[in-house]
Every structure is written in C-alpha cells, then in structure tokens.
C-alpha cells in the first residue's frame, strides 16, 4: 500500500516538474473566465507558455524549439532553430527544404488541433510580440489568427524589435485553434543554412 502511494507521489512530482509545454497544458478558457470581461490582454508567452501547447506544421526534423531559453539571467524566451535540412511536408507527402514552422495552439499538441477557443468577445485588436535573430538567410513569416494576417520579415535584427499585427476583424478570433505561427521560408532552389530566431512577449491585446 505504502509503495503505491510513494509511486503516485513520484509520478506527480515528475509530472509537475516537466518542462515540456505539451505536458503543462493550462486551460485558456478557465483562465479567461476567471478574469471575466475586464481582460484586455491575453498573454500567450512571456517567460513561459501561458496557454495551450505547440505543434510542428511539418515533421520536427532538423529543428529545435526551446521554450525555456535563457536570453539573460532574468529573461527567458523561445528559441527556434532550423539547420536548413530536410523536413517532411505531410500535405505534399514529400521531404523538402523550402519551409518549416510551428504554431502555438489552443490544444496541447497536434492531436488536439481541432480544439478551439472563442476570443472574439474580448475585442483584441493586436497581436504583439518581440523578435530577434542570431543569423538568418531565410525569411520568417509570422502568421496571425485564421491565417488572415501574415507578417514577412526578411532582415531580423540581433537586438529585440517589437512587432504588432493589427487584427482588423474581431471575428477572426472566433473559435481559433492557433494563436500564432512561426515559419521559416527558403525561397532559393538550393538547401539553405536555415536560421535562428528568438521570440518573446507574445500577447493578444486590446488597445
Ligand atoms: Ca520573456
């Protein structure tokens, strides 16, 4: 009997210590209901992922996503690295080196991609985030709600730059399943050497 209790405690301990965002799903619906109608900002990531989880848009090969990257002693951010190597495109059913990416999603991982969240009533009108790049010979595309908002960034600065995407139609936040997508695009015919991007302070805001 005591062994069973001890095993349960050990399992609970390791589960609570997990750094994998998909293991730390927080319900955004519960979070928002608690703050009622006064909510003017939904933080998606600041020093950790606050809502939902992540999924790769193609296979995870040749990429690293670190949600716990030490930017400075007192700041963490997301680091996304692509070597430029082959990634499997599930739609096209082929290995390719022209793009890869991941999304921050309402569900905990790709198996819950149909899970949605209606943020339209809150009237958020901006998706804000910060970016910097270590090096980059490919383009970065930031994709906002319902794929209707795409910011293309060709020259990333090595220092933090603030960006905002205006959400002109709050209906685009109606039953969303992806908060934001981050995609590398290689437009050359040859394999690129990929890139590295750092992302921080991602939030939907009403201003
Ligand atoms: Ca941070």
Boltz pocket constraint, residues with backbone or C-beta under 6 A from the ligand:
constraints:
  - pocket:
      binder: B
      contacts: [[A, 46], [A, 47], [A, 75], [A, 76], [A, 77], [A, 200], [A, 201]]
      max_distance: 6.0
